[in-house]
Amino acid sequence: MKKICIIGGCGHVGIPLGLAFASKGYFLSLLDINKKAVDSINSGNLPFVEDDAEELLQSHIGKNLIATTDENIIMEQDVVVFVTGTPVDEHLTPKISTVVSVIKNYAPRLKANQLVILRSTIFPGTTEIIDNTFEQQFGKNRPYLAFCPERILQGKGIEEIFALPQIVSAINKESEDMAAELFSNIAPKIIRLAPKEAELAKLMTNSWRYLEFAIANQFYMLVESQGLDFYRIFNAMKDDYPRAKYFAKPGLAAGPCLFKDTMQLSHFYNNYFTLGSDGMLVNEGLPNFLVEQLEKKLGTLKGKKIALLGMTFKADNDDVRESLSFKLKKLLEFKIANVAIHDPYLKTASLNEILAGADGVMLGTPHREYKDVKPAVPSVDCWGFWNTEE
Ligand SMILES: NC(=O)c1ccc[n+]([C@@H]2O[C@H](COP(=O)([O-])OP(=O)(O)OC[C@H]3O[C@@H](n4cnc5c(N)ncnc54)[C@H](O)[C@@H]3O)[C@@H](O)[C@H]2O)c1
């Protein structure tokens, strides 16, 4: 039975991947510096919401799956996967040194013949940098190295990991074959690319998604700024018209991936990825537009009680990373509104308490708990969640 260690294993990518391999009989060690998440996993509880994962966790934990903070465990592994975060800095450029330094820190515990897989979303050329680091550190007696990007939808990882084709790339044929063989146990199809192609494929996938939201958000603002109802037009456009089938709905395009990956791609192209930069301005500008919409409806926001519903970055999920609801809150407060927030995943007052006496309602995240809310006061819902025509 092969042993696999996932570094950053208690995060949003690490857990679904670990569970997927555990379900196929591999022995999994989820190595993480987050002791709270490690303890939670070892007690059979997920540290965050992930559909279909809890049951899998409970059937494998303590059997062929453990979480640990002990880095010595790396030395006993056949495969070592890195999935720590890959943020951008204050100049919106990728923090490549963060990725490289995590790998360098663990490198003394790596061995020849181990397969090292990079799974974070990395800046094009990073696999080559790691390859060079390994060459300097190990010489000929070095680990195999592959880059196999994760493409799951957060919260739906378990379902998607077994359904999505896996892109596999590596620095040589042996590494590529080893990675392809490993992933063929969980993925229905293997697609081989060179490392830089695979790095770009992942960034372009996320940028494309981000731009889908940007065009929807731009159209929303374009229409609503004319005093027209966007969803009347949107629904008409899509009605039995095949080419508009996948036209995305407007909404706050946030979270830890799409924004920063679009910015990584922009940096790769010397900031000439103008569609990406424009998309970012549109998506980041939507909260300002929504606050203005509510202000127009109420006359003024000063002194008004505003119920802001939904603070996580996506519906029916507990992840608040890079959520634009917090930007909404800030903008409303800048207009001297009294903002009362609600989210079923955070410790807030009850929905009824938050809505009682509100002068206006802003829908931040369309959690299913809000579906039946019928605001009796002016409201703004860019998601079309309360749109009755649907
Ligand atoms: N979240 C997603 O749905 C998703 C999907 C595809 C790709 N990605 C990419 O995967 C990568 C990880 O994203 P994530 O959402 O899982 O992040 P995350 O923050 O949920 O998980 C990262 C984990 O790494 C741990 N960690 C940080 N430094 C460490 C270290 N030195 N040693 C061991 N563990 C360490 C953290 O404690 C955390 O548990 C990013 O590059 C992201 O862009 C994410």
The ligand as a MOL file (V3000), in Angstrom:
LIG
                    3D

  0  0  0     0  0            999 V3000
M  V30 BEGIN CTAB
M  V30 COUNTS 44 48 0 0 0
M  V30 BEGIN ATOM
M  V30 1 N -9.9190 26.1720 -2.2820 0
M  V30 2 C -10.1290 25.6120 -3.4550 0
M  V30 3 O -11.2420 25.1930 -3.8030 0
M  V30 4 C -8.9810 25.4570 -4.4370 0
M  V30 5 C -9.2320 24.7970 -5.6410 0
M  V30 6 C -8.1900 24.5910 -6.5160 0
M  V30 7 C -6.9140 25.0430 -6.1970 0
M  V30 8 N -6.6860 25.7120 -5.0190 0 CHG=1
M  V30 9 C -5.3160 26.1200 -4.7170 0
M  V30 10 O -4.8090 25.2180 -3.7390 0
M  V30 11 C -3.8930 25.8750 -2.8660 0
M  V30 12 C -4.3460 25.7210 -1.4340 0
M  V30 13 O -5.6150 26.3260 -1.2940 0
M  V30 14 P -6.5970 25.9670 -0.1000 0
M  V30 15 O -7.8880 26.6420 -0.3980 0
M  V30 16 O -6.5840 24.5150 0.1860 0 CHG=-1
M  V30 17 O -5.8850 26.7300 1.0910 0
M  V30 18 P -6.1460 26.4800 2.6590 0
M  V30 19 O -5.6900 27.7010 3.3450 0
M  V30 20 O -7.5320 26.0000 2.8640 0
M  V30 21 O -5.1670 25.2730 2.9680 0
M  V30 22 C -3.7790 25.4220 3.0600 0
M  V30 23 C -3.3260 24.6530 4.2710 0
M  V30 24 O -1.9020 24.7390 4.3120 0
M  V30 25 C -1.5190 24.8250 5.6660 0
M  V30 26 N -0.1480 25.3110 5.6990 0
M  V30 27 C 0.3030 26.5720 5.4800 0
M  V30 28 N 1.6400 26.6050 5.5920 0
M  V30 29 C 2.0320 25.3450 5.8660 0
M  V30 30 C 3.2930 24.7460 6.1170 0
M  V30 31 N 4.4140 25.4430 6.0810 0
M  V30 32 N 3.3410 23.4220 6.3950 0
M  V30 33 C 2.1900 22.6920 6.4390 0
M  V30 34 N 0.9820 23.2050 6.2250 0
M  V30 35 C 0.8990 24.5160 5.9510 0
M  V30 36 C -2.5610 25.7250 6.2860 0
M  V30 37 O -2.5980 25.5930 7.6910 0
M  V30 38 C -3.8330 25.2320 5.5900 0
M  V30 39 O -4.4690 24.2110 6.3300 0
M  V30 40 C -3.8270 27.3200 -3.3780 0
M  V30 41 O -2.7890 27.4320 -4.2920 0
M  V30 42 C -5.1670 27.4830 -4.0830 0
M  V30 43 O -5.1080 28.5080 -5.0500 0
M  V30 44 C -7.6950 25.9010 -4.1270 0
M  V30 END ATOM
M  V30 BEGIN BOND
M  V30 1 1 1 2
M  V30 2 2 2 3
M  V30 3 1 2 4
M  V30 4 1 4 5
M  V30 5 2 4 44
M  V30 6 2 5 6
M  V30 7 1 6 7
M  V30 8 2 7 8
M  V30 9 1 8 9
M  V30 10 1 8 44
M  V30 11 1 9 10
M  V30 12 1 9 42
M  V30 13 1 10 11
M  V30 14 1 11 12
M  V30 15 1 11 40
M  V30 16 1 12 13
M  V30 17 1 13 14
M  V30 18 2 14 15
M  V30 19 1 14 16
M  V30 20 1 14 17
M  V30 21 1 17 18
M  V30 22 2 18 19
M  V30 23 1 18 20
M  V30 24 1 18 21
M  V30 25 1 21 22
M  V30 26 1 22 23
M  V30 27 1 23 24
M  V30 28 1 23 38
M  V30 29 1 24 25
M  V30 30 1 25 26
M  V30 31 1 25 36
M  V30 32 1 26 27
M  V30 33 1 26 35
M  V30 34 2 27 28
M  V30 35 1 28 29
M  V30 36 1 29 30
M  V30 37 2 29 35
M  V30 38 1 30 31
M  V30 39 2 30 32
M  V30 40 1 32 33
M  V30 41 2 33 34
M  V30 42 1 34 35
M  V30 43 1 36 37
M  V30 44 1 36 38
M  V30 45 1 38 39
M  V30 46 1 40 41
M  V30 47 1 40 42
M  V30 48 1 42 43
M  V30 END BOND
M  V30 END CTAB
M  END
